Amino acid sequence: MNNLPEPLVIFHLGAAYIKATRECNALVKAHKLPFEIDHVQIILHLYYNPSGSSQQTISRELQRDKASVNRTVIFLSKINIVSIEKDLQDKRATLVKLTSFGIEMAEKIVTILKAYEESFNSVFTQEERIQLLGLLNKLIV
């Protein structure tokens, strides 16, 4: 009889996150994209908000700390994926926007991640996918 405690759910979440991150980073490298999967969240946020976002908005909406967002924006700016512009409404603020190269990269990563997600989802039934998404959304909100 096994007297070991049942593994913690958080352990499984962490393992799933690490596996997905590794696999996605491998895809990013295989397609010779100039960034890592950790940068994708911000790239896609900007892709779906084409008028731009402040770093504060990005931080709040993605639930990432401001320093991390700032580092990523600086990195993406150096490789010409984003531009940083003065906000015309609020002169104290700046807007981060994708460049034309950034839009091209966002479209590539969307295509890559959609293919990955199909593979990822292949182990679930349609009902299980809906349930998993619902459960993950409960954890995020």
FITORTI-688351 format. One record per atom (N, C-alpha, C, O): y, x, z. Coordinates in steps of 0.1 Angstrom, whole numbers, padded with zeros to 4 digits, always signed. Atoms other than C-alpha are relative to their C-alpha. Example, Ala and Ser with C-alpha at 12.3 -4.5 7.8 and 13.67 -1.06 7.14 Angstrom:
-0012+0009+0000 -0045+0123+0078 +0012+0009+0000 +0012+0019+0007 -0011-0009+0000 -0011+0137+0071 +0011-0008+0008 +0022-0003+0009 
***
This chain:
-0012+0008+0000 +0000+0000+0000 +0012+0009+0000 +0013+0019+0007 -0013-0008+0001 +0035+0013-0009 +0010-0005+0010 +0014-0017+0010 -0010+0004-0010 +0059+0013+0020 +0014+0005-0004 +0023+0004+0005 -0013-0005+0004 +0088+0027+0000 +0009-0013-0002 +0005-0023-0006 -0009+0011+0002 +0119+0005+0000 +0002-0003-0015 +0001+0006-0024 -0002+0003+0013 +0127-0013-0032 +0013+0007-0005 +0023+0008+0003 -0012-0007+0005 +0152+0006-0054 +0013-0009+0000 +0012-0021-0002 -0012+0007+0000 +0188-0004-0051 +0004-0004-0014 +0003+0004-0023 -0005+0004+0013 +0203-0024-0080 +0010+0009-0006 +0010+0012-0018 -0010-0010+0005 +0232+0000-0082 -0006+0012-0006 +0000+0018-0015 +0007-0012+0006 +0207+0028-0089 -0003-0004-0015 -0002+0005-0024 +0004+0004+0014 +0195+0008-0120 +0012-0001-0009 +0011+0003-0021 -0012+0001+0008 +0230+0001-0131 +0005+0014-0004 +0009+0016-0016 -0004-0013+0003 +0239+0037-0129 -0009+0007-0010 -0004+0014-0019 +0009-0006+0010 +0208+0048-0148 +0002-0006-0014 +0002+0001-0024 -0003+0006+0013 +0215+0023-0175 +0013+0005-0006 +0014+0007-0018 -0013-0006+0005 +0251+0035-0178 -0001+0014-0005 +0004+0017-0016 +0001-0014+0004 +0241+0071-0180 -0008+0001-0013 -0005+0008-0022 +0008+0001+0013 +0214+0063-0207 +0009-0004-0011 +0009+0002-0022 -0009+0005+0011 +0239+0043-0228 +0010+0010-0003 +0013+0012-0015 -0010-0010+0003 +0266+0069-0224 -0006+0012-0008 +0001+0017-0017 +0006-0011+0007 +0243+0097-0235 -0003-0003-0014 +0000+0004-0023 +0004+0004+0014 +0230+0078-0265 +0013-0002-0008 +0013+0001-0020 -0012+0003+0007 +0265+0067-0275 +0007+0014-0003 +0013+0015-0014 -0006-0013+0002 +0278+0103-0271 -0007+0007-0012 -0001+0014-0020 +0008-0006+0010 +0250+0115-0293 +0004-0006-0014 +0005+0001-0024 -0004+0007+0013 +0260+0089-0320 +0014+0005-0004 +0016+0008-0016 -0014-0005+0003 +0297+0100-0318 -0001+0014-0006 +0006+0017-0015 +0002-0014+0005 +0286+0137-0322 -0006+0000-0014 -0002+0007-0023 +0007+0001+0013 +0262+0128-0351 +0010-0004-0011 +0008+0000-0022 -0010+0005+0010 +0291+0111-0369 +0012+0009-0001 +0022+0006-0008 -0011-0010+0000 +0314+0141-0362 +0013-0006+0003 +0023-0002-0003 -0013+0006-0004 +0341+0120-0345 +0006+0009+0010 -0001+0016+0017 -0007-0010-0008 +0367+0140-0327 +0003-0003+0014 +0012+0002+0021 -0002+0004-0014 +0364+0123-0293 -0014-0003+0006 -0024-0002-0001 +0012+0003-0006 +0338+0113-0268 +0000-0015+0004 +0010-0022+0002 +0002+0014-0002 +0325+0079-0258 +0010-0005+0012 +0014-0016+0012 -0010+0003-0011 +0348+0080-0226 +0013-0004-0006 +0021-0012+0001 -0013+0003+0006 +0378+0078-0250 +0000-0013-0007 +0010-0019-0010 +0001+0012+0008 +0365+0048-0269 +0006-0012+0006 +0012-0021-0001 -0006+0012-0006 +0375+0022-0244 +0015-0002-0003 +0019-0013-0006 -0014+0000+0002 +0411+0031-0248 +0003-0002-0015 +0012-0010-0019 -0001+0002+0014 +0408+0034-0286 -0002-0014-0004 +0006-0020-0012 +0003+0014+0004 +0393+0000-0289 +0010-0010+0006 +0014-0020+0000 -0010+0008-0006 +0418-0015-0265 +0012-0001-0009 +0018-0011-0012 -0012-0001+0009 +0446-0003-0288 -0003-0006-0014 +0006-0012-0020 +0004+0006+0013 +0427-0014-0319 +0001-0015+0001 +0006-0021-0009 -0001+0015-0001 +0425-0050-0306 +0014-0004+0005 +0016-0016+0007 -0014+0003-0003 +0462-0048-0295 +0009+0008-0009 +0015+0018-0004 -0006-0008+0010 +0478-0035-0327 +0015+0003+0003 +0021+0012-0003 -0014-0002-0002 +0514-0039-0314 +0002+0011+0011 +0013+0015+0014 -0001-0010-0010 +0506-0013-0287 -0001-0005+0014 +0000-0017+0016 +0001+0003-0014 +0502-0012-0250 +0007+0012+0008 +0007+0023+0004 -0005-0011-0009 +0519+0007-0221 -0013+0006+0007 -0023+0000+0007 +0011-0006-0007 +0497+0031-0202 -0004-0008+0013 -0015-0009+0017 +0002+0008-0011 +0501+0009-0172 -0009-0013-0003 -0018-0016+0004 +0008+0011+0005 +0487-0021-0191 -0014+0004-0003 -0023-0003+0001 +0014-0005+0003 +0458-0001-0204 -0007+0002+0013 -0019-0002+0014 +0006-0003-0013 +0451+0011-0169 -0005-0013+0007 -0016-0014+0012 +0003+0012-0007 +0452-0024-0154 -0011-0008-0008 -0021-0012-0001 +0010+0008+0007 +0432-0041-0182 -0014+0006-0001 -0024-0001-0002 +0013-0007+0001 +0405-0015-0184 -0005+0004+0014 -0016+0010+0015 +0003-0004-0014 +0404-0010-0146 -0003+0015+0001 -0013+0019+0007 +0001-0014-0001 +0409+0027-0150 +0012+0006+0007 +0023+0000+0006 -0011-0005-0007 +0431+0049-0129 +0010+0006-0010 +0007+0010-0021 -0011-0004+0009 +0465+0059-0143 -0001+0014-0005 +0002+0017-0016 +0001-0014+0004 +0458+0096-0143 -0010+0002-0011 -0008+0009-0021 +0011-0001+0011 +0426+0091-0164 +0005-0005-0013 +0003+0001-0024 -0006+0006+0012 +0445+0069-0189 +0010+0010-0006 +0010+0012-0018 -0010-0010+0005 +0473+0095-0191 -0007+0012-0007 -0002+0016-0017 +0007-0012+0006 +0449+0124-0197 -0006-0004-0014 -0005+0004-0024 +0006+0004+0012 +0431+0104-0224 +0010-0002-0011 +0008+0002-0023 -0011+0002+0009 +0463+0093-0241 +0006+0013-0005 +0008+0015-0017 -0005-0013+0004 +0476+0129-0242 -0010+0007-0009 -0006+0012-0020 +0010-0006+0008 +0443+0141-0256 +0000-0007-0014 +0000+0000-0025 +0001+0008+0013 +0442+0113-0283 +0013+0003-0008 +0013+0002-0020 -0013-0003+0007 +0479+0121-0291 -0001+0014-0007 +0003+0015-0019 +0002-0014+0005 +0470+0158-0297 -0008+0000-0013 -0006+0008-0022 +0009+0001+0011 +0443+0148-0322 +0004-0011-0010 -0003-0015-0019 -0006+0009+0009 +0466+0123-0340 -0007-0014-0001 -0007-0020-0011 +0006+0013+0000 +0447+0092-0330 +0010-0011+0006 +0009-0022+0002 -0011+0009-0005 +0476+0076-0310 +0013+0007-0002 +0015+0019-0003 -0014-0004-0001 +0513+0078-0311 +0006-0006+0013 +0002-0017+0017 -0007+0005-0012 +0536+0074-0281 +0014-0002-0004 +0021+0007-0008 -0013+0004+0005 +0568+0055-0288 +0008-0006+0011 +0002-0012+0021 -0008+0007-0010 +0597+0042-0268 -0002-0015-0002 -0003-0020-0013 +0001+0015+0001 +0593+0005-0260 +0014-0005-0003 +0024-0002+0004 -0013+0005+0003 +0622-0013-0277 +0005-0011+0009 +0017-0013+0011 -0004+0010-0010 +0622-0040-0251 +0004+0006+0014 +0014+0001+0020 -0002-0006-0013 +0621-0018-0220 +0002+0015-0003 -0008+0023-0005 -0003-0014+0003 +0638+0016-0226 -0006+0010+0009 -0008+0022+0005 +0006-0009-0009 +0621+0031-0196 -0015+0002-0003 -0021+0012+0001 +0015+0000+0003 +0586+0024-0209 -0003+0006-0013 +0006+0007-0022 +0004-0005+0013 +0566+0038-0237 -0012-0009-0004 -0019-0015+0004 +0011+0008+0006 +0541+0021-0260 -0010+0010-0006 -0005+0020-0013 +0011-0008+0007 +0508+0037-0271 -0005-0008-0011 -0009-0020-0009 +0005+0007+0012 +0497+0028-0306 -0010+0009-0007 -0008+0021-0007 +0009-0007+0009 +0469+0038-0329 +0008+0005-0012 +0016-0003-0018 -0005-0004+0013 +0480+0059-0359 -0009-0005-0011 -0019-0011-0007 +0009+0004+0011 +0465+0052-0393 -0013+0007+0001 -0024+0001-0001 +0013-0007-0003 +0439+0079-0385 -0007-0006+0011 -0019-0007+0011 +0006+0006-0011 +0433+0062-0352 -0007-0013-0003 -0017-0016+0002 +0006+0012+0005 +0427+0029-0369 -0013+0002-0007 -0023-0005-0006 +0012-0004+0007 +0402+0046-0392 -0011+0003+0009 -0022-0001+0007 +0010-0004-0009 +0384+0061-0363 -0005-0012+0008 -0017-0013+0011 +0004+0012-0007 +0384+0028-0344 -0010-0008-0008 -0020-0014-0003 +0009+0008+0009 +0368+0010-0374 -0014+0007-0001 -0024+0000-0001 +0013-0008+0001 +0341+0038-0376 -0007-0003+0013 -0019-0005+0013 +0007+0002-0013 +0333+0035-0339 -0005-0014+0002 -0015-0016+0008 +0005+0014-0001 +0331-0003-0340 -0013-0002-0008 -0022-0008-0003 +0012+0001+0008 +0306+0000-0368 -0012+0007+0006 -0023+0001+0007 +0010-0007-0007 +0286+0026-0349 -0005-0007+0012 -0017-0008+0014 +0004+0006-0012 +0286+0007-0317 -0007-0014-0002 -0015-0018+0005 +0007+0013+0004 +0276-0026-0334 -0014+0003-0003 -0023-0005+0001 +0013-0003+0003 +0246-0009-0348 -0008+0004+0013 -0020+0000+0014 +0006-0004-0012 +0238+0007-0314 -0003-0013+0009 -0014-0014+0014 +0002+0012-0008 +0242-0027-0297 -0011-0009-0005 -0019-0015+0002 +0012+0007+0005 +0217-0043-0321 -0013+0006+0005 -0022-0001+0009 +0012-0007-0005 +0192-0017-0311 -0002-0003+0015 -0013-0006+0019 +0000+0002-0015 +0201-0021-0274 -0005-0014+0003 -0013-0016+0011 +0003+0014-0002 +0198-0059-0277 -0014-0004-0004 -0019-0015-0001 +0013+0004+0006 +0165-0058-0295 -0011-0002+0011 -0021-0008+0008 +0010+0002-0010 +0146-0056-0262 +0002-0013+0008 -0007-0016+0017 -0003+0012-0007 +0161-0089-0250 -0001-0012-0009 +0001-0011-0021 -0001+0013+0007 +0157-0125-0261 +0014-0004+0000 +0023+0001+0007 -0014+0005+0000 +0188-0144-0270 +0004-0005+0014 +0016-0003+0018 -0003+0005-0014 +0187-0161-0236 +0002+0011+0010 +0012+0010+0017 -0002-0012-0009 +0183-0128-0218 +0013+0007-0003 +0020+0011+0007 -0013-0006+0004 +0213-0114-0237 +0012-0007+0006 +0021-0002+0012 -0011+0008-0005 +0235-0143-0227 +0000+0001+0015 +0011+0002+0021 +0000-0001-0014 +0223-0141-0191 +0005+0014+0005 +0012+0014+0014 -0004-0014-0004 +0228-0103-0189 +0015+0001-0002 +0022+0006+0007 -0014-0001+0002 +0263-0106-0203 +0007-0008+0011 +0018-0004+0016 -0006+0008-0011 +0271-0134-0178 +0000+0007+0013 +0009+0007+0021 +0001-0007-0013 +0258-0113-0149 +0009+0012+0000 +0015+0015+0011 -0009-0012+0000 +0277-0082-0160 +0015-0004+0002 +0022+0002+0008 -0014+0005-0002 +0309-0102-0163 +0003-0004+0014 +0014-0002+0019 -0002+0004-0014 +0304-0115-0128 +0003+0013+0008 +0012+0013+0018 -0002-0013-0007 +0303-0078-0116 +0014+0005-0003 +0020+0012+0006 -0013-0006+0005 +0334-0068-0136 +0012-0008+0006 +0022-0001+0010 -0012+0008-0005 +0357-0097-0125 +0001+0000+0014 +0011-0007+0019 
***
